[in-house]
Amino acid sequence: MKLNETKRNLTHEIKTELKKTKLKVLTNEKDFLVKNLKKAG
């Protein structure tokens, strides 16, 4: 495989991982907020 192709694939993989991580963080924040709202409500 050429170096350029490897770089491109790695970049794509990193972007995909970042999206997954961001989604997990958002989900955790939502869960936290929902729990707090239920306690208050």
Contact map, one row per residue, 1 for C-alpha under 8 A:
11101100000000000000000000000000000000000
11111100000000000000000000000000000000000
11111110000000000000000000000000000000000
01111111000000000000000000000000000000000
11111111100000000000000000000000000000000
11111111110000000000000000000000000000000
00111111111000000000000000000000000000000
00011111111100000000000000000000000000000
00001111111110000000000000000000000000000
00000111111111000000000000000000000000000
00000011111111100000000000000000000000000
00000001111111110000000000000000000000000
00000000111111111000000000000000000000000
00000000011111111100000000000000000000000
00000000001111111110000000000000000000000
00000000000111111111000000000000000000000
00000000000011111111100000000000000000000
00000000000001111111110000000000000000000
00000000000000111111111000000000000000000
00000000000000011111111100000000000000000
00000000000000001111111110000000000000000
00000000000000000111111111000000000000000
00000000000000000011111111100000000000000
00000000000000000001111111110000000000000
00000000000000000000111111111000000000000
00000000000000000000011111111100000000000
00000000000000000000001111111110000000000
00000000000000000000000111111111000000000
00000000000000000000000011111111100000000
00000000000000000000000001111111110000000
00000000000000000000000000111111111000000
00000000000000000000000000011111111100000
00000000000000000000000000001111111110000
00000000000000000000000000000111111111000
00000000000000000000000000000011111111100
00000000000000000000000000000001111111110
00000000000000000000000000000000111111111
00000000000000000000000000000000011111111
00000000000000000000000000000000001111111
00000000000000000000000000000000000111111
00000000000000000000000000000000000011111
